[in-house]
Amino acid sequence: MLQDEVYPLIQQKLVSRQQPLAILAKYFSARD
């Protein structure tokens, strides 16, 4: 039960942490 609440939070943090990396990747690929 606790896992059902914790897992989405962890997933959300992972996604929000990957977002800047995705933006950087787009920026660098657009520069090439």
PyMOL Python script that loads the backbone (N, CA, C, O; Angstrom):
from pymol import cmd

cmd.read_pdbstr("""\
ATOM      1  N   MET A   1       0.838  -1.213   0.000  1.00  0.00           N
ATOM      2  CA  MET A   1       0.000   0.000   0.000  1.00  0.00           C
ATOM      3  C   MET A   1       0.869   1.258   0.000  1.00  0.00           C
ATOM      4  O   MET A   1       0.631   2.201  -0.754  1.00  0.00           O
ATOM      5  N   LEU A   2       1.873   1.243   0.859  1.00  0.00           N
ATOM      6  CA  LEU A   2       2.775   2.396   0.898  1.00  0.00           C
ATOM      7  C   LEU A   2       3.524   2.529  -0.416  1.00  0.00           C
ATOM      8  O   LEU A   2       3.796   3.635  -0.884  1.00  0.00           O
ATOM      9  N   GLN A   3       3.856   1.373  -1.010  1.00  0.00           N
ATOM     10  CA  GLN A   3       4.605   1.385  -2.265  1.00  0.00           C
ATOM     11  C   GLN A   3       3.806   2.082  -3.367  1.00  0.00           C
ATOM     12  O   GLN A   3       4.378   2.735  -4.240  1.00  0.00           O
ATOM     13  N   ASP A   4       2.487   1.939  -3.318  1.00  0.00           N
ATOM     14  CA  ASP A   4       1.651   2.569  -4.335  1.00  0.00           C
ATOM     15  C   ASP A   4       1.749   4.088  -4.278  1.00  0.00           C
ATOM     16  O   ASP A   4       1.578   4.764  -5.293  1.00  0.00           O
ATOM     17  N   GLU A   5       2.024   4.623  -3.094  1.00  0.00           N
ATOM     18  CA  GLU A   5       2.169   6.075  -2.979  1.00  0.00           C
ATOM     19  C   GLU A   5       3.599   6.519  -3.256  1.00  0.00           C
ATOM     20  O   GLU A   5       3.837   7.571  -3.848  1.00  0.00           O
ATOM     21  N   VAL A   6       4.547   5.693  -2.817  1.00  0.00           N
ATOM     22  CA  VAL A   6       5.957   6.082  -2.939  1.00  0.00           C
ATOM     23  C   VAL A   6       6.455   5.953  -4.373  1.00  0.00           C
ATOM     24  O   VAL A   6       7.194   6.814  -4.853  1.00  0.00           O
ATOM     25  N   TYR A   7       6.059   4.891  -5.055  1.00  0.00           N
ATOM     26  CA  TYR A   7       6.594   4.630  -6.398  1.00  0.00           C
ATOM     27  C   TYR A   7       6.311   5.763  -7.385  1.00  0.00           C
ATOM     28  O   TYR A   7       7.223   6.190  -8.093  1.00  0.00           O
ATOM     29  N   PRO A   8       5.057   6.269  -7.456  1.00  0.00           N
ATOM     30  CA  PRO A   8       4.796   7.397  -8.366  1.00  0.00           C
ATOM     31  C   PRO A   8       5.646   8.621  -8.035  1.00  0.00           C
ATOM     32  O   PRO A   8       6.064   9.351  -8.933  1.00  0.00           O
ATOM     33  N   LEU A   9       5.901   8.846  -6.740  1.00  0.00           N
ATOM     34  CA  LEU A   9       6.734   9.984  -6.359  1.00  0.00           C
ATOM     35  C   LEU A   9       8.152   9.810  -6.878  1.00  0.00           C
ATOM     36  O   LEU A   9       8.750  10.744  -7.412  1.00  0.00           O
ATOM     37  N   ILE A  10       8.685   8.593  -6.715  1.00  0.00           N
ATOM     38  CA  ILE A  10      10.043   8.328  -7.199  1.00  0.00           C
ATOM     39  C   ILE A  10      10.081   8.471  -8.715  1.00  0.00           C
ATOM     40  O   ILE A  10      11.008   9.061  -9.269  1.00  0.00           O
ATOM     41  N   GLN A  11       9.075   7.930  -9.375  1.00  0.00           N
ATOM     42  CA  GLN A  11       9.030   8.016 -10.833  1.00  0.00           C
ATOM     43  C   GLN A  11       8.960   9.479 -11.274  1.00  0.00           C
ATOM     44  O   GLN A  11       9.601   9.873 -12.248  1.00  0.00           O
ATOM     45  N   GLN A  12       8.175  10.276 -10.546  1.00  0.00           N
ATOM     46  CA  GLN A  12       8.030  11.689 -10.882  1.00  0.00           C
ATOM     47  C   GLN A  12       9.368  12.407 -10.751  1.00  0.00           C
ATOM     48  O   GLN A  12       9.725  13.235 -11.590  1.00  0.00           O
ATOM     49  N   LYS A  13      10.113  12.077  -9.676  1.00  0.00           N
ATOM     50  CA  LYS A  13      11.402  12.726  -9.472  1.00  0.00           C
ATOM     51  C   LYS A  13      12.392  12.314 -10.557  1.00  0.00           C
ATOM     52  O   LYS A  13      13.194  13.127 -11.016  1.00  0.00           O
ATOM     53  N   LEU A  14      12.331  11.052 -10.962  1.00  0.00           N
ATOM     54  CA  LEU A  14      13.225  10.594 -12.024  1.00  0.00           C
ATOM     55  C   LEU A  14      12.912  11.329 -13.326  1.00  0.00           C
ATOM     56  O   LEU A  14      13.814  11.755 -14.048  1.00  0.00           O
ATOM     57  N   VAL A  15      11.628  11.467 -13.608  1.00  0.00           N
ATOM     58  CA  VAL A  15      11.219  12.143 -14.845  1.00  0.00           C
ATOM     59  C   VAL A  15      11.651  13.605 -14.812  1.00  0.00           C
ATOM     60  O   VAL A  15      12.178  14.118 -15.799  1.00  0.00           O
ATOM     61  N   SER A  16      11.433  14.278 -13.689  1.00  0.00           N
ATOM     62  CA  SER A  16      11.787  15.693 -13.604  1.00  0.00           C
ATOM     63  C   SER A  16      13.295  15.868 -13.614  1.00  0.00           C
ATOM     64  O   SER A  16      13.799  16.928 -13.988  1.00  0.00           O
ATOM     65  N   ARG A  17      14.023  14.822 -13.200  1.00  0.00           N
ATOM     66  CA  ARG A  17      15.485  14.903 -13.236  1.00  0.00           C
ATOM     67  C   ARG A  17      15.999  14.653 -14.637  1.00  0.00           C
ATOM     68  O   ARG A  17      17.043  15.180 -15.020  1.00  0.00           O
ATOM     69  N   GLN A  18      15.270  13.847 -15.414  1.00  0.00           N
ATOM     70  CA  GLN A  18      15.710  13.541 -16.779  1.00  0.00           C
ATOM     71  C   GLN A  18      15.323  14.645 -17.756  1.00  0.00           C
ATOM     72  O   GLN A  18      15.891  14.740 -18.844  1.00  0.00           O
ATOM     73  N   GLN A  19      14.375  15.466 -17.380  1.00  0.00           N
ATOM     74  CA  GLN A  19      13.884  16.498 -18.289  1.00  0.00           C
ATOM     75  C   GLN A  19      14.990  17.447 -18.758  1.00  0.00           C
ATOM     76  O   GLN A  19      15.114  17.674 -19.962  1.00  0.00           O
ATOM     77  N   PRO A  20      15.800  18.010 -17.848  1.00  0.00           N
ATOM     78  CA  PRO A  20      16.887  18.886 -18.303  1.00  0.00           C
ATOM     79  C   PRO A  20      17.867  18.155 -19.214  1.00  0.00           C
ATOM     80  O   PRO A  20      18.397  18.749 -20.153  1.00  0.00           O
ATOM     81  N   LEU A  21      18.113  16.882 -18.950  1.00  0.00           N
ATOM     82  CA  LEU A  21      19.018  16.111 -19.801  1.00  0.00           C
ATOM     83  C   LEU A  21      18.439  15.972 -21.193  1.00  0.00           C
ATOM     84  O   LEU A  21      19.172  16.058 -22.178  1.00  0.00           O
ATOM     85  N   ALA A  22      17.142  15.759 -21.292  1.00  0.00           N
ATOM     86  CA  ALA A  22      16.504  15.632 -22.597  1.00  0.00           C
ATOM     87  C   ALA A  22      16.587  16.951 -23.354  1.00  0.00           C
ATOM     88  O   ALA A  22      16.801  16.965 -24.566  1.00  0.00           O
ATOM     89  N   ILE A  23      16.418  18.058 -22.640  1.00  0.00           N
ATOM     90  CA  ILE A  23      16.505  19.380 -23.270  1.00  0.00           C
ATOM     91  C   ILE A  23      17.930  19.637 -23.760  1.00  0.00           C
ATOM     92  O   ILE A  23      18.140  20.155 -24.857  1.00  0.00           O
ATOM     93  N   LEU A  24      18.903  19.266 -22.928  1.00  0.00           N
ATOM     94  CA  LEU A  24      20.301  19.428 -23.335  1.00  0.00           C
ATOM     95  C   LEU A  24      20.607  18.574 -24.553  1.00  0.00           C
ATOM     96  O   LEU A  24      21.282  19.026 -25.478  1.00  0.00           O
ATOM     97  N   ALA A  25      20.117  17.347 -24.559  1.00  0.00           N
ATOM     98  CA  ALA A  25      20.355  16.446 -25.687  1.00  0.00           C
ATOM     99  C   ALA A  25      19.763  17.030 -26.969  1.00  0.00           C
ATOM    100  O   ALA A  25      20.388  16.964 -28.028  1.00  0.00           O
ATOM    101  N   LYS A  26      18.574  17.593 -26.879  1.00  0.00           N
ATOM    102  CA  LYS A  26      17.959  18.218 -28.050  1.00  0.00           C
ATOM    103  C   LYS A  26      18.790  19.413 -28.508  1.00  0.00           C
ATOM    104  O   LYS A  26      18.984  19.621 -29.706  1.00  0.00           O
ATOM    105  N   TYR A  27      19.279  20.195 -27.547  1.00  0.00           N
ATOM    106  CA  TYR A  27      20.059  21.390 -27.877  1.00  0.00           C
ATOM    107  C   TYR A  27      21.333  21.011 -28.611  1.00  0.00           C
ATOM    108  O   TYR A  27      21.678  21.613 -29.628  1.00  0.00           O
ATOM    109  N   PHE A  28      22.040  19.994 -28.080  1.00  0.00           N
ATOM    110  CA  PHE A  28      23.315  19.610 -28.692  1.00  0.00           C
ATOM    111  C   PHE A  28      23.091  18.941 -30.043  1.00  0.00           C
ATOM    112  O   PHE A  28      23.878  19.145 -30.968  1.00  0.00           O
ATOM    113  N   SER A  29      22.037  18.150 -30.171  1.00  0.00           N
ATOM    114  CA  SER A  29      21.773  17.497 -31.450  1.00  0.00           C
ATOM    115  C   SER A  29      21.328  18.537 -32.484  1.00  0.00           C
ATOM    116  O   SER A  29      21.570  18.370 -33.679  1.00  0.00           O
ATOM    117  N   ALA A  30      20.690  19.591 -32.029  1.00  0.00           N
ATOM    118  CA  ALA A  30      20.258  20.650 -32.944  1.00  0.00           C
ATOM    119  C   ALA A  30      21.458  21.478 -33.387  1.00  0.00           C
ATOM    120  O   ALA A  30      21.459  22.018 -34.494  1.00  0.00           O
ATOM    121  N   ARG A  31      22.476  21.586 -32.543  1.00  0.00           N
ATOM    122  CA  ARG A  31      23.670  22.357 -32.899  1.00  0.00           C
ATOM    123  C   ARG A  31      24.491  21.634 -33.968  1.00  0.00           C
ATOM    124  O   ARG A  31      25.087  22.271 -34.837  1.00  0.00           O
ATOM    125  N   ASP A  32      24.518  20.310 -33.899  1.00  0.00           N
ATOM    126  CA  ASP A  32      25.257  19.558 -34.918  1.00  0.00           C
ATOM    127  C   ASP A  32      24.502  19.682 -36.242  1.00  0.00           C
ATOM    128  O   ASP A  32      24.935  19.129 -37.253  1.00  0.00           O
TER     129      ASP A  32
END
""", "prot")
cmd.dss("prot")
cmd.show_as("cartoon", "prot")
cmd.util.cbc("prot")
cmd.orient("prot")
